[in-house]
Amino acid sequence: MQIGVLSERTGASRRSIRYYEQQGLLEAARTSKGWREYDERAVNRVLNVRESLRAGLTAEDIRVVAPCLDMKTEEFLACDGSPDEVLAMYEQRLAAVEAKAEQLQRHRTELVERIARLRAESADTDGFARLLRSGV
């Protein structure tokens, strides 16, 4: 099948499909005209790559489970090709996500504090301006 058909069947854009190929997550044969041709396994492969990316994995992470990418998604999620390596990869990605969540929480706290300070200062300034207008 050509890239357009693969795109329609998986919901992945042509650009994404080319990226997956560039990252070594997908292979395509070439026609005599140079067009990409994919076999039926590419459908599951693209669906599994997309699902993995949605879960927060990187292309590098996905390479760890590359032997399982041709499986149906339900089977792929249970793939245990080399369990220790896969588990380590998932644990590392989770640690990175948790670190990012902590950083975002720190940013959120700082922004909330700044907004509160600015609102308090604005309220003080508005109150002072009303006092001046009232002639007190």
PAMI-570898 format. One record per atom (N, C-alpha, C): residue number from 0; residue in three letters; chain; atom name; x, y, z. Coordinates in pm, whole numbers, plus 50000, padded with zeros to 5 digits. Last residue first. Layout:
<recs>
REC,num,residuo,cadena,atomo,c1,c2,c3
REC,NUM,ALA,A,CA,X,Y,Z
...
</recs>
This chain:
<recs>
REC,num,residuo,cadena,atomo,c1,c2,c3
REC,135,VAL,A,N,48915,56243,55069
REC,135,VAL,A,CA,48956,56213,55207
REC,135,VAL,A,C,49103,56238,55224
REC,134,GLY,A,N,48808,56268,54818
REC,134,GLY,A,CA,48851,56388,54887
REC,134,GLY,A,C,48894,56365,55031
REC,133,SER,A,N,48751,56066,54650
REC,133,SER,A,CA,48646,56101,54746
REC,133,SER,A,C,48684,56223,54829
REC,132,ARG,A,N,48984,56033,54511
REC,132,ARG,A,CA,48868,56091,54441
REC,132,ARG,A,C,48760,56135,54540
REC,131,LEU,A,N,49145,55910,54707
REC,131,LEU,A,CA,49181,56041,54653
REC,131,LEU,A,C,49063,56108,54586
REC,130,LEU,A,N,49008,55668,54737
REC,130,LEU,A,CA,49018,55760,54850
REC,130,LEU,A,C,49053,55901,54802
REC,129,ARG,A,N,49050,55554,54488
REC,129,ARG,A,CA,48912,55590,54530
REC,129,ARG,A,C,48915,55688,54646
REC,128,ALA,A,N,49326,55514,54499
REC,128,ALA,A,CA,49270,55607,54399
REC,128,ALA,A,C,49128,55647,54436
REC,127,PHE,A,N,49337,55319,54700
REC,127,PHE,A,CA,49401,55449,54724
REC,127,PHE,A,C,49345,55554,54627
REC,126,GLY,A,N,49209,55107,54566
REC,126,GLY,A,CA,49153,55162,54690
REC,126,GLY,A,C,49208,55300,54721
REC,125,ASP,A,N,49388,55062,54357
REC,125,ASP,A,CA,49251,55104,54327
REC,125,ASP,A,C,49186,55166,54450
REC,124,THR,A,N,49611,54975,54505
REC,124,THR,A,CA,49622,55095,54421
REC,124,THR,A,C,49483,55149,54390
REC,123,ASP,A,N,49510,54740,54620
REC,123,ASP,A,CA,49559,54849,54706
REC,123,ASP,A,C,49563,54980,54629
REC,122,ALA,A,N,49455,54594,54388
REC,122,ALA,A,CA,49345,54628,54478
REC,122,ALA,A,C,49386,54743,54569
REC,121,SER,A,N,49715,54566,54291
REC,121,SER,A,CA,49616,54636,54211
REC,121,SER,A,C,49499,54680,54298
REC,120,GLU,A,N,49828,54408,54492
REC,120,GLU,A,CA,49882,54542,54466
REC,120,GLU,A,C,49782,54626,54388
REC,119,ALA,A,N,49670,54179,54458
REC,119,ALA,A,CA,49669,54250,54586
REC,119,ALA,A,C,49719,54393,54568
REC,118,ARG,A,N,49742,54107,54198
REC,118,ARG,A,CA,49602,54141,54228
REC,118,ARG,A,C,49592,54219,54358
REC,117,LEU,A,N,50015,54053,54236
REC,117,LEU,A,CA,49973,54160,54145
REC,117,LEU,A,C,49828,54202,54170
REC,116,ARG,A,N,49999,53835,54415
REC,116,ARG,A,CA,50068,53961,54453
REC,116,ARG,A,C,50021,54076,54367
REC,115,ALA,A,N,49863,53647,54254
REC,115,ALA,A,CA,49803,53693,54380
REC,115,ALA,A,C,49866,53825,54426
REC,114,ILE,A,N,50052,53613,54050
REC,114,ILE,A,CA,49919,53667,54019
REC,114,ILE,A,C,49853,53722,54145
REC,113,ARG,A,N,50261,53499,54199
REC,113,ARG,A,CA,50280,53628,54131
REC,113,ARG,A,C,50146,53693,54098
REC,112,GLU,A,N,50141,53258,54285
REC,112,GLU,A,CA,50189,53356,54383
REC,112,GLU,A,C,50206,53494,54319
REC,111,VAL,A,N,50096,53134,54038
REC,111,VAL,A,CA,49982,53164,54125
REC,111,VAL,A,C,50022,53271,54227
REC,110,LEU,A,N,50364,53104,53951
REC,110,LEU,A,CA,50271,53189,53877
REC,110,LEU,A,C,50149,53228,53962
REC,109,GLU,A,N,50463,52923,54145
REC,109,GLU,A,CA,50523,53055,54128
REC,109,GLU,A,C,50429,53150,54056
REC,108,THR,A,N,50299,52700,54095
REC,108,THR,A,CA,50299,52765,54226
REC,108,THR,A,C,50354,52907,54216
REC,107,ARG,A,N,50377,52639,53830
REC,107,ARG,A,CA,50239,52676,53861
REC,107,ARG,A,C,50232,52751,53994
REC,106,HIS,A,N,50645,52567,53865
REC,106,HIS,A,CA,50609,52682,53780
REC,106,HIS,A,C,50469,52731,53813
REC,105,ARG,A,N,50606,52338,54024
REC,105,ARG,A,CA,50682,52453,54078
REC,105,ARG,A,C,50649,52579,53998
REC,104,GLN,A,N,50468,52180,53839
REC,104,GLN,A,CA,50400,52219,53964
REC,104,GLN,A,C,50473,52337,54028
REC,103,LEU,A,N,50668,52142,53647
REC,103,LEU,A,CA,50547,52217,53611
REC,103,LEU,A,C,50471,52262,53735
REC,102,GLN,A,N,50843,51984,53803
REC,102,GLN,A,CA,50886,52114,53752
REC,102,GLN,A,C,50766,52200,53715
REC,101,GLU,A,N,50682,51759,53839
REC,101,GLU,A,CA,50727,51836,53955
REC,101,GLU,A,C,50771,51976,53912
REC,100,ALA,A,N,50660,51675,53573
REC,100,ALA,A,CA,50539,51714,53647
REC,100,ALA,A,C,50575,51796,53770
REC,99,LYS,A,N,50926,51608,53521
REC,99,LYS,A,CA,50864,51718,53446
REC,99,LYS,A,C,50739,51767,53518
REC,98,ALA,A,N,50948,51389,53690
REC,98,ALA,A,CA,51035,51505,53710
REC,98,ALA,A,C,50977,51627,53639
REC,97,GLU,A,N,50760,51216,53573
REC,97,GLU,A,CA,50739,51266,53710
REC,97,GLU,A,C,50825,51388,53739
REC,96,VAL,A,N,50886,51171,53327
REC,96,VAL,A,CA,50754,51235,53330
REC,96,VAL,A,C,50727,51293,53469
REC,95,ALA,A,N,51117,51038,53413
REC,95,ALA,A,CA,51129,51165,53340
REC,95,ALA,A,C,50996,51241,53342
REC,94,ALA,A,N,51003,50811,53528
REC,94,ALA,A,CA,51082,50902,53612
REC,94,ALA,A,C,51096,51038,53544
REC,93,LEU,A,N,50890,50697,53298
REC,93,LEU,A,CA,50804,50742,53406
REC,93,LEU,A,C,50877,50840,53498
REC,92,ARG,A,N,51124,50632,53159
REC,92,ARG,A,CA,51033,50730,53101
REC,92,ARG,A,C,50939,50784,53208
REC,91,GLN,A,N,51230,50439,53335
REC,91,GLN,A,CA,51305,50561,53306
REC,91,GLN,A,C,51214,50670,53249
REC,90,GLU,A,N,51029,50244,53319
REC,90,GLU,A,CA,51058,50308,53448
REC,90,GLU,A,C,51136,50438,53428
REC,89,TYR,A,N,51048,50168,53050
REC,89,TYR,A,CA,50925,50228,53100
REC,89,TYR,A,C,50949,50301,53232
REC,88,MET,A,N,51310,50062,53053
REC,88,MET,A,CA,51278,50175,52966
REC,88,MET,A,C,51153,50245,53016
REC,87,ALA,A,N,51281,49850,53232
REC,87,ALA,A,CA,51375,49959,53263
REC,87,ALA,A,C,51342,50083,53179
REC,86,LEU,A,N,51100,49690,53086
REC,86,LEU,A,CA,51063,49745,53216
REC,86,LEU,A,C,51152,49862,53253
REC,85,VAL,A,N,51265,49624,52868
REC,85,VAL,A,CA,51140,49697,52847
REC,85,VAL,A,C,51096,49764,52977
REC,84,GLU,A,N,51471,49482,52993
REC,84,GLU,A,CA,51502,49602,52916
REC,84,GLU,A,C,51377,49688,52896
REC,83,ASP,A,N,51326,49270,53109
REC,83,ASP,A,CA,51408,49358,53192
REC,83,ASP,A,C,51438,49490,53121
REC,82,PRO,A,N,51191,49143,52886
REC,82,PRO,A,CA,51119,49211,52994
REC,82,PRO,A,C,51204,49308,53077
REC,81,SER,A,N,51201,49136,52577
REC,81,SER,A,CA,51310,49127,52674
REC,81,SER,A,C,51263,49208,52795
REC,80,GLY,A,N,50921,49097,52496
REC,80,GLY,A,CA,51037,49051,52420
REC,80,GLY,A,C,51161,49033,52507
REC,79,ASP,A,N,50654,49112,52582
REC,79,ASP,A,CA,50763,49101,52679
REC,79,ASP,A,C,50887,49044,52613
REC,78,CYS,A,N,50357,49280,52521
REC,78,CYS,A,CA,50481,49226,52466
REC,78,CYS,A,C,50590,49224,52571
REC,77,ALA,A,N,50120,49394,52581
REC,77,ALA,A,CA,50164,49285,52669
REC,77,ALA,A,C,50296,49225,52624
REC,76,LEU,A,N,50086,49573,52377
REC,76,LEU,A,CA,50093,49626,52513
REC,76,LEU,A,C,50139,49521,52613
REC,75,PHE,A,N,50062,49395,52160
REC,75,PHE,A,CA,50181,49481,52173
REC,75,PHE,A,C,50196,49531,52316
REC,74,GLU,A,N,49808,49293,52189
REC,74,GLU,A,CA,49923,49204,52209
REC,74,GLU,A,C,50049,49285,52232
REC,73,GLU,A,N,49662,49524,52128
REC,73,GLU,A,CA,49639,49455,52254
REC,73,GLU,A,C,49758,49364,52289
REC,72,THR,A,N,49760,49587,51864
REC,72,THR,A,CA,49785,49676,51978
REC,72,THR,A,C,49767,49605,52112
REC,71,LYS,A,N,49925,49318,51700
REC,71,LYS,A,CA,49804,49398,51722
REC,71,LYS,A,C,49823,49474,51852
REC,70,MET,A,N,50276,49358,51614
REC,70,MET,A,CA,50164,49289,51679
REC,70,MET,A,C,50041,49379,51681
REC,69,ASP,A,N,50490,49500,51527
REC,69,ASP,A,CA,50402,49444,51424
REC,69,ASP,A,C,50279,49375,51483
REC,68,LEU,A,N,50640,49570,51753
REC,68,LEU,A,CA,50558,49671,51688
REC,68,LEU,A,C,50461,49617,51583
REC,67,CYS,A,N,50819,49405,51877
REC,67,CYS,A,CA,50677,49383,51905
REC,67,CYS,A,C,50585,49475,51826
REC,66,PRO,A,N,51074,49493,51817
REC,66,PRO,A,CA,51034,49360,51771
REC,66,PRO,A,C,50884,49331,51790
REC,65,ALA,A,N,51076,49752,51949
REC,65,ALA,A,CA,51059,49741,51803
REC,65,ALA,A,C,51020,49600,51758
REC,64,VAL,A,N,51119,49833,52204
REC,64,VAL,A,CA,51011,49736,52182
REC,64,VAL,A,C,50984,49713,52034
REC,63,VAL,A,N,51325,50010,52169
REC,63,VAL,A,CA,51345,49899,52263
REC,63,VAL,A,C,51240,49791,52241
REC,62,ARG,A,N,51222,50208,52010
REC,62,ARG,A,CA,51314,50112,51948
REC,62,ARG,A,C,51339,49991,52037
REC,61,ILE,A,N,51088,50365,52189
REC,61,ILE,A,CA,51009,50272,52109
REC,61,ILE,A,C,51099,50169,52040
REC,60,ASP,A,N,51291,50529,52287
REC,60,ASP,A,CA,51225,50432,52376
REC,60,ASP,A,C,51156,50323,52294
REC,59,GLU,A,N,51339,50681,52056
REC,59,GLU,A,CA,51445,50598,52111
REC,59,GLU,A,C,51388,50490,52203
REC,58,ALA,A,N,51100,50818,52036
REC,58,ALA,A,CA,51138,50725,51929
REC,58,ALA,A,C,51246,50630,51978
REC,57,THR,A,N,50953,50814,52367
REC,57,THR,A,CA,51027,50877,52258
REC,57,THR,A,C,51055,50773,52151
REC,56,LEU,A,N,50633,50801,52527
REC,56,LEU,A,CA,50761,50742,52490
REC,56,LEU,A,C,50824,50823,52376
REC,55,GLY,A,N,50381,50891,52591
REC,55,GLY,A,CA,50495,50969,52638
REC,55,GLY,A,C,50630,50911,52604
REC,54,ALA,A,N,50165,50775,52483
REC,54,ALA,A,CA,50194,50737,52622
REC,54,ALA,A,C,50317,50810,52676
REC,53,ARG,A,N,50184,50859,52223
REC,53,ARG,A,CA,50078,50918,52307
REC,53,ARG,A,C,50103,50889,52455
REC,52,LEU,A,N,50384,50685,52140
REC,52,LEU,A,CA,50413,50829,52148
REC,52,LEU,A,C,50310,50900,52235
REC,51,SER,A,N,50237,50448,52146
REC,51,SER,A,CA,50354,50465,52232
REC,51,SER,A,C,50391,50611,52248
REC,50,GLU,A,N,50047,50495,51949
REC,50,GLU,A,CA,50003,50468,52086
REC,50,GLU,A,C,50119,50490,52184
REC,49,ARG,A,N,50216,50518,51724
REC,49,ARG,A,CA,50132,50631,51767
REC,49,ARG,A,C,50089,50614,51911
REC,48,VAL,A,N,50320,50258,51718
REC,48,VAL,A,CA,50411,50372,51735
REC,48,VAL,A,C,50331,50492,51786
REC,47,ASN,A,N,50085,50113,51671
REC,47,ASN,A,CA,50161,50093,51795
REC,47,ASN,A,C,50259,50206,51821
REC,46,LEU,A,N,50014,50208,51415
REC,46,LEU,A,CA,49921,50222,51528
REC,46,LEU,A,C,49994,50209,51661
REC,45,VAL,A,N,50241,50124,51270
REC,45,VAL,A,CA,50212,50267,51284
REC,45,VAL,A,C,50117,50290,51402
REC,44,ARG,A,N,50213,49841,51299
REC,44,ARG,A,CA,50335,49910,51341
REC,44,ARG,A,C,50308,50059,51364
REC,43,ASN,A,N,49970,49785,51181
REC,43,ASN,A,CA,49987,49764,51325
REC,43,ASN,A,C,50107,49841,51377
REC,42,VAL,A,N,50049,49866,50915
REC,42,VAL,A,CA,49932,49923,50982
REC,42,VAL,A,C,49946,49908,51133
REC,41,ALA,A,N,50262,49711,50835
REC,41,ALA,A,CA,50287,49853,50864
REC,41,ALA,A,C,50169,49916,50937
REC,40,ARG,A,N,50174,49466,50754
REC,40,ARG,A,CA,50226,49479,50891
REC,40,ARG,A,C,50245,49625,50932
REC,39,GLU,A,N,50122,49496,50481
REC,39,GLU,A,CA,50010,49498,50575
REC,39,GLU,A,C,50056,49516,50720
REC,38,ASP,A,N,50384,49710,50350
REC,38,ASP,A,CA,50308,49586,50356
REC,38,ASP,A,C,50202,49598,50466
REC,37,TYR,A,N,50423,50001,50145
REC,37,TYR,A,CA,50421,49937,50276
REC,37,TYR,A,C,50342,49808,50269
REC,36,GLU,A,N,50622,50196,49941
REC,36,GLU,A,CA,50524,50087,49942
REC,36,GLU,A,C,50535,50017,50077
REC,35,ARG,A,N,50700,50516,49813
REC,35,ARG,A,CA,50703,50422,49926
REC,35,ARG,A,C,50590,50320,49910
REC,34,TRP,A,N,50833,50570,49488
REC,34,TRP,A,CA,50726,50585,49585
REC,34,TRP,A,C,50740,50480,49695
REC,33,GLY,A,N,51012,50539,49281
REC,33,GLY,A,CA,51062,50593,49407
REC,33,GLY,A,C,50956,50613,49513
REC,32,LYS,A,N,50933,50407,49060
REC,32,LYS,A,CA,50919,50553,49055
REC,32,LYS,A,C,50969,50619,49184
REC,31,SER,A,N,50958,50149,49140
REC,31,SER,A,CA,51052,50196,49037
REC,31,SER,A,C,51046,50348,49023
REC,30,THR,A,N,50906,50177,49497
REC,30,THR,A,CA,50867,50135,49363
REC,30,THR,A,C,50971,50186,49265
REC,29,ARG,A,N,51056,50060,49793
REC,29,ARG,A,CA,51039,50168,49696
REC,29,ARG,A,C,50999,50109,49562
REC,28,ALA,A,N,50936,49967,50118
REC,28,ALA,A,CA,51004,49934,49993
REC,28,ALA,A,C,50981,50051,49899
REC,27,ALA,A,N,50988,50086,50445
REC,27,ALA,A,CA,50910,50088,50322
REC,27,ALA,A,C,50998,50041,50207
REC,26,GLU,A,N,50957,50052,50797
REC,26,GLU,A,CA,51032,50032,50673
REC,26,GLU,A,C,50937,50035,50555
REC,25,LEU,A,N,50982,50215,51109
REC,25,LEU,A,CA,50898,50168,51000
REC,25,LEU,A,C,50984,50155,50876
REC,24,LEU,A,N,51164,50318,51276
REC,24,LEU,A,CA,51051,50248,51338
REC,24,LEU,A,C,50960,50184,51235
REC,23,GLY,A,N,51367,50485,51199
REC,23,GLY,A,CA,51393,50341,51198
REC,23,GLY,A,C,51282,50260,51261
REC,22,GLN,A,N,51315,50749,51164
REC,22,GLN,A,CA,51362,50707,51297
REC,22,GLN,A,C,51389,50557,51306
REC,21,GLN,A,N,51209,50753,50910
REC,21,GLN,A,CA,51339,50817,50933
REC,21,GLN,A,C,51399,50772,51066
REC,20,GLU,A,N,50962,50636,50965
REC,20,GLU,A,CA,51057,50567,50879
REC,20,GLU,A,C,51198,50622,50902
REC,19,TYR,A,N,50847,50833,51117
REC,19,TYR,A,CA,50866,50701,51175
REC,19,TYR,A,C,50968,50622,51095
REC,18,TYR,A,N,50841,51037,50921
REC,18,TYR,A,CA,50924,51053,51041
REC,18,TYR,A,C,50951,50917,51106
REC,17,ARG,A,N,50653,50935,50745
REC,17,ARG,A,CA,50790,50955,50697
REC,17,ARG,A,C,50886,50970,50815
REC,16,ILE,A,N,50434,50946,50921
REC,16,ILE,A,CA,50478,50817,50868
REC,16,ILE,A,C,50622,50827,50816
REC,15,SER,A,N,50411,51223,50955
REC,15,SER,A,CA,50443,51136,51069
REC,15,SER,A,C,50497,51002,51022
REC,14,ARG,A,N,50339,51295,50692
REC,14,ARG,A,CA,50462,51348,50752
REC,14,ARG,A,C,50506,51262,50871
REC,13,ARG,A,N,50094,51176,50668
REC,13,ARG,A,CA,50204,51130,50582
REC,13,ARG,A,C,50337,51175,50640
REC,12,SER,A,N,49949,51115,50993
REC,12,SER,A,CA,49975,51199,50875
REC,12,SER,A,C,50089,51138,50793
REC,11,ALA,A,N,49747,50844,51093
REC,11,ALA,A,CA,49876,50914,51103
REC,11,ALA,A,C,49895,50998,50976
REC,10,GLY,A,N,49531,50687,51060
REC,10,GLY,A,CA,49508,50820,51116
REC,10,GLY,A,C,49635,50900,51133
REC,9,THR,A,N,49547,50442,50938
REC,9,THR,A,CA,49601,50455,51074
REC,9,THR,A,C,49570,50589,51139
REC,8,ARG,A,N,49437,50456,50687
REC,8,ARG,A,CA,49405,50339,50771
REC,8,ARG,A,C,49449,50356,50915
REC,7,GLU,A,N,49548,50691,50579
REC,7,GLU,A,CA,49403,50679,50598
REC,7,GLU,A,C,49368,50567,50696
REC,6,SER,A,N,49821,50616,50569
REC,6,SER,A,CA,49777,50732,50646
REC,6,SER,A,C,49628,50724,50678
REC,5,LEU,A,N,49810,50408,50388
REC,5,LEU,A,CA,49855,50382,50525
REC,5,LEU,A,C,49811,50495,50617
REC,4,VAL,A,N,49733,50556,50164
REC,4,VAL,A,CA,49645,50451,50215
REC,4,VAL,A,C,49681,50420,50359
REC,3,GLY,A,N,49959,50718,50132
REC,3,GLY,A,CA,49827,50777,50151
REC,3,GLY,A,C,49729,50678,50210
REC,2,ILE,A,N,50171,50536,50086
REC,2,ILE,A,CA,50168,50615,50208
REC,2,ILE,A,C,50031,50677,50236
REC,1,GLN,A,N,50040,50229,49945
REC,1,GLN,A,CA,50117,50353,49941
REC,1,GLN,A,C,50092,50434,50067
REC,0,MET,A,N,50085,49883,50000
REC,0,MET,A,CA,50000,50000,50000
REC,0,MET,A,C,50089,50123,50000
</recs>
